[in-house]
Amino acid sequence: MVRTQVQFPEEELRELKREAAEEGVSVSELVRRYVAEGRQAKGKPSRAELWERASRAIGKFNSGLSDLGRRHDDYFVEAILDDGIRRRVKPAGASRR
């Protein structure tokens, strides 16, 4: 962790200390929790949530291909062409109609 300094109005700090004491945590821990909650409220998941999501995805899917790690680009191109998606790639600067 990185140490930082934050200033609060006296009344805010009293409330933070009271809440921290009720929950049995430090004021710093309480502030960290509030910051994490605020970030999540804005739609930005915390690092802990990102790790949790990633760990739930590990091993969830099975391609059945033993060489997918080495040939992922080849399989990606094949999937695009084989699925009938076949998009035309226009040269850079070409106009769209």
Backbone torsions as a table, in degrees:
resi	resn	phi	psi	omega
1	MET	NA	157.3	178.5
2	VAL	-110.5	135.0	-180.0
3	ARG	-83.0	138.6	176.9
4	THR	-143.3	168.1	-179.0
5	GLN	-121.3	132.7	179.7
6	VAL	-130.6	140.3	178.8
7	GLN	-107.9	137.7	178.6
8	PHE	-125.8	151.2	169.3
9	PRO	-61.4	151.3	-175.5
10	GLU	-53.8	-44.2	-178.1
11	GLU	-64.1	-40.8	178.1
12	GLU	-61.4	-44.4	-178.8
13	LEU	-64.9	-39.6	176.7
14	ARG	-59.9	-43.5	179.6
15	GLU	-65.7	-41.8	178.0
16	LEU	-61.6	-43.6	179.0
17	LYS	-63.1	-41.4	179.4
18	ARG	-63.0	-48.5	179.8
19	GLU	-62.5	-41.7	-179.9
20	ALA	-62.4	-42.5	179.5
21	ALA	-64.2	-41.4	178.4
22	GLU	-60.9	-38.9	-177.9
23	GLU	-88.4	-8.5	179.5
24	GLY	71.6	32.9	178.6
25	VAL	-128.2	168.6	177.4
26	SER	-77.2	162.2	175.3
27	VAL	-60.9	-39.4	179.2
28	SER	-59.2	-44.3	179.3
29	GLU	-63.2	-41.9	179.5
30	LEU	-62.8	-42.8	178.4
31	VAL	-64.0	-41.8	177.7
32	ARG	-59.5	-42.1	178.6
33	ARG	-62.4	-44.5	179.5
34	TYR	-63.2	-39.4	178.4
35	VAL	-63.7	-44.3	179.0
36	ALA	-62.1	-43.3	178.2
37	GLU	-62.3	-41.3	179.4
38	GLY	-63.7	-40.3	178.4
39	ARG	-65.3	-41.5	179.6
40	GLN	-66.3	-36.2	178.9
41	ALA	-63.8	-29.3	178.3
42	LYS	-83.3	1.9	179.5
43	GLY	91.1	4.9	179.1
44	LYS	-102.0	112.2	179.9
45	PRO	-69.8	149.8	176.9
46	SER	-71.8	166.2	177.3
47	ARG	-59.7	-39.1	179.8
48	ALA	-61.5	-41.9	178.4
49	GLU	-66.0	-40.5	178.0
50	LEU	-61.6	-43.2	177.8
51	TRP	-63.5	-41.1	179.3
52	GLU	-61.7	-45.8	178.8
53	ARG	-61.1	-44.6	-179.0
54	ALA	-64.1	-41.2	-178.1
55	SER	-68.1	-30.0	176.7
56	ARG	-70.6	-26.9	-178.1
57	ALA	-82.8	-22.1	-177.1
58	ILE	-62.4	125.4	177.3
59	GLY	78.1	3.2	-176.5
60	LYS	-75.8	-28.7	-175.9
61	PHE	-117.2	146.1	179.2
62	ASN	-134.7	117.3	-178.7
63	SER	-80.2	-21.8	-175.5
64	GLY	80.4	2.7	-179.0
65	LEU	-103.5	127.4	-177.9
66	SER	-82.5	-15.2	-177.6
67	ASP	-116.0	23.1	-177.2
68	LEU	-60.0	-37.8	179.6
69	GLY	-61.0	-36.0	-178.6
70	ARG	-85.3	-33.9	-171.3
71	ARG	-114.9	25.6	-175.9
72	HIS	-57.2	-38.3	179.6
73	ASP	-64.4	-42.4	178.6
74	ASP	-60.8	-46.1	-179.4
75	TYR	-65.2	-35.8	179.2
76	PHE	-62.9	-47.4	179.1
77	VAL	-62.8	-44.5	178.8
78	GLU	-59.1	-42.1	-179.3
79	ALA	-62.6	-41.9	179.3
80	ILE	-64.0	-45.8	-178.1
81	LEU	-71.8	-40.8	-176.8
82	ASP	-72.6	-26.8	-177.9
83	ASP	-83.6	4.8	178.6
84	GLY	75.7	14.1	-179.5
85	ILE	-74.5	-40.4	175.3
86	ARG	21.7	83.1	179.2
87	ARG	-94.3	143.3	175.6
88	ARG	-80.8	129.8	176.8
89	VAL	-99.2	118.3	-178.8
90	LYS	-91.7	143.3	176.9
91	PRO	-59.9	152.3	178.3
92	ALA	-55.9	134.8	178.1
93	GLY	90.0	-9.1	179.1
94	ALA	-71.9	142.5	-178.9
95	SER	-79.9	148.1	177.0
96	ARG	-96.9	140.7	179.7
97	ARG	-111.4	NA	NA
